[in-house]
Amino acid sequence: MITSSANETIKRIRKLRDRKFREESSSAYVEGIRIVVEAVEKTVDIERIVVAESFATTQRHSEVLEQILKKNLEILNVSDEVFRSLSLKDRPQGISAVVKQHWTSIEEIDQRIKGLWVCLWEVADPGNLGTILRSATAFGVQAVVLIKGGVDPLSPKVMRAAMGAHFRLPIVEMSVAQLVHFCREQNTPALKILLAEMSSAIPCWEMDLRQPLAVVIGGEAEGASQPLVETADEKILIPMPGGSESLNAAVAASVLLYEVMRQRKA
């Protein structure tokens, strides 16, 4: 039982809040029952599970620990105070994990006849990115493409908002040039590049979204870059009769993905 937050292992785990250290160590920190169970069930490369002293006080928690023990994973037992020093939550659930990072290569992306990708340009808010990843999983997206910049998808806040989507969804980094080449020349059939815009665009329910698509969502501050605007095959918008000027990136992505799913299920 580790009872000091000055313990070297604890200090290393706490450093995973820093993006530079995450990149150097190729590790990430996830917290909460649902996301840890998701990691265990998806056979993610887990370095260790961190468990607070009071965690195994209910039947549900005991069942989670039993599942982890069956996988022969390393368990780090810590005091409740030490766990709180690691946690980013006001009311921590008492279980977390250190996992190895995994980035999907372009060649690994699953290509399907009715392909659907979500491509993100400089999405800066952790909650937005996590929500987009969660929605992408819910609506059958095959890959999420990070085109440039934005928040680190492996930050603890993004991981928490995504609720395990990282373990079910390929995430790949591409430049604009790579995206265009892959969509139009390498993928079979080609993926139509749709750019979400608020003006001079076609309403989402007036467009045929049953074909293979790469839906591009711009960042919260300035939207997509000019190269993306110029290379998009078409622009798509979400009609808002209520008069709002815009939706945030996560809401816009979720609405568009739902419309794609609705058309394909019709």
C-alpha positions in Angstrom: 0.0 0.0 0.0 1.5 3.3 -1.1 0.7 6.0 1.4 2.9 8.9 0.3 2.2 11.1 -2.7 6.0 11.7 -2.9 6.5 8.0 -4.0 8.5 8.0 -7.2 5.9 5.8 -9.1 3.1 8.1 -8.0 5.1 11.2 -9.1 5.7 9.6 -12.5 2.0 8.9 -12.9 1.1 12.5 -11.9 3.5 13.8 -14.6 1.3 12.2 -17.2 -0.8 15.3 -17.0 1.9 17.0 -19.0 1.8 16.5 -22.7 5.5 16.5 -23.2 6.0 13.7 -20.6 3.1 11.7 -22.2 4.9 11.9 -25.6 8.3 11.0 -24.1 6.9 8.0 -22.1 4.4 6.9 -24.8 1.9 6.5 -21.9 -1.4 8.0 -20.9 -3.5 8.1 -17.7 -7.2 7.1 -17.7 -9.5 7.3 -14.7 -12.9 5.9 -13.8 -14.6 2.5 -13.6 -16.2 2.5 -17.1 -13.0 3.6 -18.9 -10.8 1.1 -17.0 -13.1 -1.7 -17.6 -13.2 -0.8 -21.3 -9.4 -0.8 -21.5 -9.3 -4.3 -19.8 -12.0 -5.7 -22.0 -10.4 -4.4 -25.2 -7.1 -5.8 -24.3 -5.3 -2.5 -24.3 -1.7 -2.5 -23.4 -2.0 -1.6 -19.7 1.1 -0.8 -17.6 -0.6 -0.9 -14.3 -4.0 -0.4 -12.6 -4.1 2.0 -9.6 -6.7 1.2 -6.9 -7.6 3.3 -3.9 -7.8 1.6 -0.5 -11.6 2.1 -0.2 -12.4 1.0 -3.7 -13.4 -2.6 -3.0 -16.3 -1.6 -0.7 -19.2 -2.6 -2.9 -20.0 -5.7 -4.9 -19.7 -3.9 -8.2 -16.2 -2.7 -7.3 -15.2 -6.2 -6.1 -16.4 -7.6 -9.4 -14.2 -5.1 -11.3 -11.2 -6.1 -9.3 -11.9 -9.7 -9.9 -12.0 -9.1 -13.6 -8.7 -7.3 -13.5 -7.0 -10.0 -11.4 -8.0 -12.6 -14.0 -6.0 -10.7 -16.6 -2.9 -10.8 -14.4 -2.5 -7.1 -14.6 -0.2 -5.2 -12.2 -2.2 -3.5 -9.5 -0.9 -0.6 -7.5 -2.7 -0.2 -4.2 -2.7 3.3 -2.8 -4.3 5.1 0.0 -7.4 7.2 -0.7 -5.3 10.4 -0.1 -2.7 9.4 -2.6 -5.4 8.5 -5.2 -6.9 11.9 -4.7 -3.5 13.5 -5.4 -3.6 11.7 -8.8 -7.2 12.4 -9.7 -8.6 15.3 -11.8 -12.1 14.6 -10.5 -13.9 16.2 -7.5 -15.3 12.8 -6.5 -12.8 10.2 -7.8 -14.1 6.6 -8.2 -11.0 5.1 -6.8 -9.6 3.3 -9.9 -7.4 4.3 -12.8 -4.9 2.9 -15.2 -1.7 3.8 -17.0 -1.9 2.6 -20.6 0.5 2.6 -23.5 -0.3 5.0 -26.3 -1.4 3.6 -29.6 -1.6 5.6 -32.8 -3.2 4.1 -35.9 -1.2 4.3 -39.1 -2.8 5.4 -42.3 -2.3 1.8 -43.7 -4.2 0.3 -40.7 -7.4 2.3 -41.3 -10.3 0.0 -42.1 -11.7 0.8 -45.5 -15.4 0.0 -46.1 -17.8 0.6 -49.0 -19.8 2.9 -46.9 -16.8 4.6 -45.3 -17.2 7.4 -42.8 -14.4 9.4 -41.3 -14.4 12.5 -39.1 -11.6 14.9 -39.8 -10.7 17.6 -37.2 -8.8 20.8 -37.6 -7.5 22.5 -34.5 -10.2 21.4 -32.1 -8.7 22.9 -28.9 -11.2 22.1 -26.1 -10.7 18.8 -24.4 -14.4 18.3 -23.7 -15.2 18.9 -27.4 -12.7 16.5 -28.7 -13.7 13.8 -26.2 -17.3 14.2 -27.0 -16.6 14.0 -30.8 -14.7 10.8 -30.2 -17.6 9.4 -28.2 -20.1 10.4 -30.8 -17.9 9.0 -33.6 -18.0 5.6 -31.9 -21.8 5.8 -31.4 -22.5 6.6 -35.0 -20.3 4.1 -36.7 -17.3 6.2 -37.8 -14.4 4.1 -39.1 -11.6 6.6 -38.2 -11.0 10.0 -36.6 -8.4 12.0 -38.5 -6.5 14.8 -36.7 -5.3 17.1 -39.4 -3.4 19.7 -37.5 -2.8 21.0 -34.0 -5.5 21.1 -31.3 -5.6 19.5 -27.9 -3.7 16.3 -27.3 -6.3 13.4 -27.7 -4.5 11.5 -25.0 -4.8 14.2 -22.3 -6.7 13.0 -19.2 -9.6 15.4 -19.8 -10.1 14.2 -23.4 -9.8 10.6 -22.2 -12.4 11.2 -19.5 -14.9 12.9 -21.9 -14.4 10.2 -24.6 -15.5 7.4 -22.1 -13.3 4.7 -23.7 -13.8 5.7 -27.3 -10.0 5.7 -27.7 -10.0 1.9 -27.3 -12.6 1.3 -29.9 -11.8 3.8 -32.6 -8.8 4.3 -34.9 -7.2 7.8 -34.4 -4.7 8.9 -37.1 -2.8 12.1 -37.8 -2.6 13.4 -41.4 -1.7 16.5 -43.2 -4.2 18.2 -45.6 -2.2 16.8 -48.5 -2.2 13.2 -47.1 -6.0 13.5 -46.4 -6.8 14.6 -49.9 -4.5 11.9 -51.4 -5.9 9.1 -49.3 -9.5 10.1 -49.8 -9.4 10.6 -53.5 -6.6 8.3 -54.8 -5.8 5.6 -52.2 -9.2 4.7 -50.8 -11.6 2.6 -52.8 -14.2 3.9 -53.4 -13.1 7.5 -53.0 -14.3 9.4 -50.0 -16.1 12.7 -50.6 -14.7 15.5 -48.5 -17.4 17.5 -46.8 -16.6 20.7 -44.9 -19.0 21.8 -42.2 -19.6 25.5 -42.8 -22.2 28.1 -41.6 -22.7 29.9 -44.9 -22.7 29.2 -48.7 -23.3 25.5 -48.0 -26.0 22.9 -48.5 -28.3 22.0 -45.6 -27.4 18.5 -44.3 -30.8 17.0 -44.9 -30.8 18.1 -48.5 -27.5 16.3 -49.3 -27.1 12.6 -50.0 -24.9 11.4 -47.2 -25.1 7.7 -48.0 -21.9 7.7 -50.1 -18.4 7.3 -48.5 -17.6 10.5 -46.7 -14.9 12.4 -44.8 -16.6 15.0 -42.7 -14.3 17.9 -41.8 -15.0 19.9 -38.6 -13.0 23.1 -38.0 -11.8 24.3 -34.7 -13.8 26.5 -32.2 -11.8 29.7 -32.9 -11.5 30.1 -36.6 -13.0 27.1 -38.3 -11.1 25.2 -41.0 -8.0 26.4 -42.8 -8.1 27.9 -46.3 -6.4 24.8 -47.8 -9.3 22.7 -46.5 -11.8 25.2 -47.8 -10.3 25.0 -51.2 -10.0 21.2 -51.4 -13.4 20.2 -50.0 -15.7 18.6 -52.5 -18.8 20.3 -51.0 -19.7 22.4 -48.0 -22.5 21.3 -45.6 -24.4 23.2 -42.9 -26.8 22.5 -40.1 -29.9 24.7 -40.5 -30.7 26.6 -37.3 -34.1 28.3 -37.5 -33.7 29.4 -33.9 -31.2 32.1 -34.9 -28.0 31.0 -33.3 -24.9 32.0 -35.2 -23.1 28.6 -34.7 -22.8 25.4 -32.7 -19.7 24.3 -30.9 -17.5 21.7 -32.7 -18.8 18.7 -30.7 -22.4 19.5 -31.2 -22.0 20.2 -34.9 -20.1 16.9 -35.4 -22.7 14.9 -33.4 -25.6 16.4 -35.4 -24.0 15.7 -38.7 -23.0 12.2 -37.8 -26.5 11.4 -36.7 -27.9 12.7 -40.0 -25.4 10.4 -41.8 -26.5 7.4 -39.8 -30.2 8.3 -40.2 -29.9 8.5 -44.0 -28.0 5.2 -44.2 -30.5 3.4 -42.0 -33.5 4.8 -44.0 
